[in-house]
Amino acid sequence: MILALKAQGIYDSALFIVSAKHGQSPINPVKTNKPGHFADLVAALAIKQGATADPGVVAIANANNCSTGPCGFVQDHDIALIWLQD
């Protein structure tokens, strides 16, 4: 990247900003309104709608439980990332 900036003649005027955000706000749990985990929500909706045998529902609801269900990973915080095994 540095060579490309130098080749274009803009290296001396380039500014690099490296930043990261760690932690969530507000830290006070009383001020945080989170309904629960995404996989738990999917499982609860499936039970309510009678769709517990749906393969997609089973895969998401059991993603973190490799011993009894499809092996995958559900990471939910501010957003949900669902990693399922091929």
Contact map, one row per residue, 1 for C-alpha under 8 A:
11111000000000000000000000000000000000000000000000000000000000000000000000000000000000
11111100001000000000000000000000000000000000000000000000000000000000000000000000000000
11111110000000000000000000000000000000000000000000000000000000000000000000000000000000
11111111000000000000000000000000000000000000000000000000000000000000000000000000000000
11111111111001000000000000000000000000000000000000000000000000000000000000000000000000
01111111111100000000000000000000000000000000000000000000000000000000000000000000000000
00111111110000000000000000000000000000000000000000000000000000000000000000000000000000
00011111111000000000000000000000000000000000000000000000000000000000000000000000000000
00001111111100000000000000000000000000000000000000000000000000000000000000000000000000
00001111111111000000000000000000000000000000000000000000000000000000000000000000000000
01001101111111000000000000000000000000000000000000000000000000000000000000000000000000
00000100111111000000000000000000000000000000000000000000000000000000000000000000000000
00000000011111100000000000000000000000000000000000000000000000000000000000000000000000
00001000011111110000000000000000000000000000000000000000000000000000000000000000000000
00000000000011111000000000000000000000000000000000000000000000000000000000000000000000
00000000000001111100000000000000000000000000000000000000000000000000000000000000000000
00000000000000111110000000000000000000000000000000000000000000000000000000000000000000
00000000000000011111000000000000000000000000000000000000000000000000000000000000000000
00000000000000001111100000000000000000000000000000000000000000000000000000000000000000
00000000000000000111110000000000000000000000000000000000000000000000000000000000000000
00000000000000000011111000000000000000000000000000000000000000000000000000000000000000
00000000000000000001111100000000000000000000000000000000000000000000000000000000000000
00000000000000000000111110000000000000000000000000000000000000000000000000000000000000
00000000000000000000011111100000000000000000000000000000000000000000000000000000000000
00000000000000000000001111110000000000000000000000000000000000000000000000000000000000
00000000000000000000000111111011000000000000000000000000000000000000000000000000000000
00000000000000000000000111111011000000000000000000000000000000000000000000000000000000
00000000000000000000000011111111000000000000000000000000000000000000000000000000000000
00000000000000000000000001111111100000000000000000000000000000000000000000000000000000
00000000000000000000000000011111100000000000000000000000000000000000000000000000000000
00000000000000000000000001111111100000000000000000000000000000000000000000000000000000
00000000000000000000000001111111110000000000000000000000000000000000000000000000000000
00000000000000000000000000001111111000000000000000000000000000000000000000000000000000
00000000000000000000000000000001111100000000000000000000000000000000000000000000000000
00000000000000000000000000000000111110000000000000000000000000000000000000000000000000
00000000000000000000000000000000011111011000000000000000000000000000000000000000000000
00000000000000000000000000000000001111111000000000000000000000000000000000011000000000
00000000000000000000000000000000000111111100000000000000000000000000000001010001000000
00000000000000000000000000000000000011111110000000000000000111100000000001000000000000
00000000000000000000000000000000000111111111000000000000000010000000000000000000000000
00000000000000000000000000000000000111111111100000000000000000000000000000000000000000
00000000000000000000000000000000000001111111110000000000100110000000000000000000000000
00000000000000000000000000000000000000111111111000010000110010000000000000000000000000
00000000000000000000000000000000000000011111111100000000000000000000000000000000000000
00000000000000000000000000000000000000001111111110000000000000000000000000000000000000
00000000000000000000000000000000000000000111111111110000100000000000000000000000000000
00000000000000000000000000000000000000000011111111110000000000000000000000000000000000
00000000000000000000000000000000000000000001111111100000000000000000000000000000000000
00000000000000000000000000000000000000000000111111100000000000000000000000000000000000
00000000000000000000000000000000000000000000011111110000000000000000000000000000000000
00000000000000000000000000000000000000000000011111111100100000000000000000000000000000
00000000000000000000000000000000000000000010011001111100110000000000000000000000000000
00000000000000000000000000000000000000000000000000111110110000000000000000000000000000
00000000000000000000000000000000000000000000000000111111110000000000000000000000000000
00000000000000000000000000000000000000000000000000001111111000000000000000000000000000
00000000000000000000000000000000000000000000000000000111111100000000000000000000000000
00000000000000000000000000000000000000000110010000111111111110000000000000000000000000
00000000000000000000000000000000000000000010000000011111111111100000110000000000000000
00000000000000000000000000000000000000000000000000000011111111100000111100000000000100
00000000000000000000000000000000000000100100000000000001111111100000000001000000010100
00000000000000000000000000000000000000110110000000000000111111110000000000000000000000
00000000000000000000000000000000000000100000000000000000011111111101111100000000000000
00000000000000000000000000000000000000100000000000000000011111111100111111000000001100
00000000000000000000000000000000000000000000000000000000000011111100001111000000000000
00000000000000000000000000000000000000000000000000000000000001111111111100000000000000
00000000000000000000000000000000000000000000000000000000000001111111111100000000000000
00000000000000000000000000000000000000000000000000000000000000001111101000000000000000
00000000000000000000000000000000000000000000000000000000000001001111110000000000000000
00000000000000000000000000000000000000000000000000000000011001101111111000000000000000
00000000000000000000000000000000000000000000000000000000011001101101111100000000000110
00000000000000000000000000000000000000000000000000000000001001111110111110000000000110
00000000000000000000000000000000000000000000000000000000001001111100011111000000011110
00000000000000000000000000000000000000000000000000000000000000110000001111100000011100
00000000000000000000000000000000000001100000000000000000000100110000000111110001111000
00000000000000000000000000000000000000000000000000000000000000000000000011111001110000
00000000000000000000000000000000000011000000000000000000000000000000000001111111100000
00000000000000000000000000000000000010000000000000000000000000000000000000111111000000
00000000000000000000000000000000000000000000000000000000000000000000000000011111000000
00000000000000000000000000000000000000000000000000000000000000000000000000011111100000
00000000000000000000000000000000000001000000000000000000000000000000000001111111110000
00000000000000000000000000000000000000000000000000000000000000000000000001110011111000
00000000000000000000000000000000000000000000000000000000000100000000000111100001111100
00000000000000000000000000000000000000000000000000000000000000100000000111000000111110
00000000000000000000000000000000000000000000000000000000001100100000011110000000011111
00000000000000000000000000000000000000000000000000000000000000000000011100000000001111
00000000000000000000000000000000000000000000000000000000000000000000000000000000000111
